Amino acid sequence: MGWLFFLGGVAINYQARRRSLPQSRRGIPFLPGVVGSLTVFFSIPALAKLGVEVPWPWLWILLPLAIDPFCAAGLLRLARK
């Protein structure tokens, strides 16, 4: 369920980002990135129990925060302006 929420929320955020003016923020603020990051965090030990080794686990944990336009990527974009 966390993966579905992350994918749907990121799609909503990108659509809201494309349609909205720069000063207005619509969509789901930072929840999809945080939920995606937590989902990866709890999925890595479950995959390890199945014998799947995930290379660079912290990269995969932080990647949903970077993908979401209203999370870390959005904050960097605002700081750059």
C-alpha positions in Angstrom: 0.0 0.0 0.0 2.9 2.3 0.7 4.3 1.8 -2.8 0.9 2.6 -4.4 0.5 5.7 -2.3 4.0 6.9 -3.2 3.4 6.3 -7.0 0.0 7.9 -7.0 1.1 10.8 -4.8 4.1 11.6 -6.9 1.9 11.5 -10.1 -0.5 13.9 -8.4 2.4 16.2 -7.3 4.0 16.3 -10.8 0.6 17.0 -12.4 -0.1 19.8 -9.8 3.4 21.2 -10.3 2.9 21.3 -14.1 -0.4 23.0 -14.0 0.0 25.4 -11.1 1.7 28.8 -10.9 5.1 28.9 -9.1 3.7 30.7 -6.1 0.8 28.3 -5.5 1.3 24.8 -4.1 -1.3 22.3 -4.8 -1.2 18.5 -4.4 0.1 16.5 -1.5 2.9 18.5 0.1 5.6 16.0 1.2 3.7 12.9 2.2 4.4 10.7 -0.9 8.2 11.1 -0.5 8.1 10.4 3.2 5.8 7.4 2.8 7.9 6.1 -0.1 11.1 6.4 2.0 9.5 4.6 4.9 8.2 1.9 2.6 11.7 1.3 1.2 13.2 1.4 4.7 10.8 -1.5 5.8 11.1 -3.3 2.5 14.9 -3.8 2.6 14.9 -6.1 5.7 11.9 -8.1 4.2 13.9 -8.5 1.0 17.0 -9.6 3.0 15.0 -12.3 4.6 14.1 -13.6 1.2 17.8 -13.6 0.2 17.8 -10.5 -2.0 20.6 -8.2 -1.2 19.9 -4.5 -2.1 23.1 -2.5 -3.0 23.4 0.9 -1.5 20.4 0.8 0.8 20.6 4.4 1.9 20.4 5.6 -1.7 17.2 3.7 -2.2 15.8 5.1 1.1 16.6 8.7 0.1 15.6 8.4 -3.5 11.8 8.8 -3.0 12.5 12.1 -1.2 14.5 13.3 -4.2 11.9 12.2 -6.7 8.9 13.9 -5.1 8.8 17.5 -6.5 7.4 18.9 -3.2 9.9 17.2 -1.0 13.7 17.5 -1.0 13.8 18.3 -4.8 11.3 21.1 -4.4 13.2 22.6 -1.4 16.4 22.6 -3.4 14.6 24.2 -6.3 13.2 26.9 -4.0 16.5 27.5 -2.4 18.1 28.0 -5.8 15.7 30.8 -6.8 
